[in-house]
Amino acid sequence: MKIKIFFGIAFWSLLLLAGCNRDDISFESPTQLLRFSTDTVFCDTVYNQMRSETYAVKVYNREDKDVLIPRIALEGGSGSLYRINVDGKIGTSFENVALRRKDSLYVFVEIAPIANAPEAIAEDKVVFNTPAGEQKVTLFSVVQDAEYFIKSDSNPNIISENTTWTKDKVKVIFGDLTVAEGKTLTMEKGTKVYFRKKSGLNFEKNSGLTVNGALGEEVIFRGDRSDTKYDTLPANWNGIKMEEGSLLKMNYARVFGGNVGLQLKKNTAEINNSIFHTFQNAGIYAISSAQFTANNVVMNNCGEADLAIAGSGTYNVNYSTIANYWNLNPSMSAVGIYVSNVYQNNDELLVGNPTINLNNSIIYGDVLDMISYSKVEGGSFIANINNSLLKISSNAGFTPIGNNIIRNEDPKFQNYFIQKMNLRVKADSKAKGNGKPITGITRDIVNNPRDVNKPTIGAYE
């Protein structure tokens, strides 16, 4: 029995050795140029000391023979910010890379800038040297300077003093970053706040968030992956959470790509000229707000609701466009506004009489009732809707009160698809000229003047 096992092992070893020797003999030098899946790789924006995701370049051998590529290397050598992986090995230079006839191989690329790398466009090239000629694939990425906030067992990640952030450095948050009770975090125009997966920004009681963005220099809240595909994917970060007594003043912000963009509870919030889109659950979740005001706000593409309201509170929404064309999970409700007169979390129960005052706004999307109401005994919901375009059926469960409610008319958005979202309305839209002037709001979200007599309904004039 042992002899049979010995001969079996010997047979397969000889066969494998013969195969390897035959491969070594049969590989030749290329006589034709290689072909590539792309001549340029655009990596996403990266931050000092953080790696990008991995990108792939496919290399094709179109010859009718097996070849050895004499050399594949990064032009920048060991000093390059990039690293490549060829045939399962990581490095900057490789020699005699085998490639079968009519076959292909992958060269994987990533960029990993070191600490204090210069903020600039990082460019390098992958060079392929063969007897047929030298060929290059260009690599591009943008490197930004960053400041990191990393929660750990030894670092609770708390801002314990009044603090101002500017656009000088991208803010990258790992885990939860907390603003302590009574303290205010101010963000000046152009500030970028990026979150690692499952990370968020929390505000304790009586704290504050002031967002001072400007047109063209909005304050950005998003996941930390800047590749364009992540612009249209939810659940890349948790959200911003504000506790009782906190104060939010937000102007010109863009918030997207998380689970719940903004969670408010028993506090005061004023949001102007801002965009919320692509959240797994809700763009804004307001729980028994003391006072909530949204002017010139655009929302779209949220799994449960763009704006979710629970418990009590008064919610004033003016000149806003609340659309929802969520298509990632058809089982989700995907409404514009969801209202419940009850909030319960463990032993905490809040039952109230929420009121929404909706003026000069569009609530439209794919579902039949874009405002959904859920109630329990002991509470009610009042919907004052004026000069607004609303998609709603007769079975919505509540009766809107107000004047000039345009029901179930397509607002004719320029483009509601999230990849190229443009929620301006076309010239023949029913939203055109059907608004009524609101004191103090004379310009739209992009600073165009509102018509003084018959303004357009929605965030855009």
Buried (B, 14 or more C-beta within 10 A) or exposed (E): EEEEEEEEEEEEEEEEEEEEEEEEEEBEEBEBBBEBBEEEBEBBBBBBBBEBBEBEBEBBBEBEBBBBBBBBBBBBEEEBBBBBBBEEEEEBEBEEBBBBBEEBBBBBBBBBBEEEBEBEEBBBBBBBBBEBEEBBBBBEBBBBBBEBBEBEEEEEBBBEEBEEBEBEBBBBBBBBBBBBBBBBBBBBBBBBBBBBEEBBBBBBBBBBBBBBBBEEBBBBBBBBBBBEEBBBBBBBBBBBBBBBBBBBBBBBBBBBBBBBBBBBBBBBBBBBBBBBBBBBBBBBBBBBBBEBBBBBBBBBBBBBBBBBBBBBBBBBBBBBBBBBBBEBEEEBBBBBBBBBBBBEEEEEEBBBBBBBBBBBBBBBBBBEBBBBBEBEEEBEBBBBBBBBBBBBEEEBEBEBEBEBBBEEBEBBBEEBEBEEBEBBBEEEBBBBEBBBBBEEBEBBBEEEEBBEEEBBBBBBB
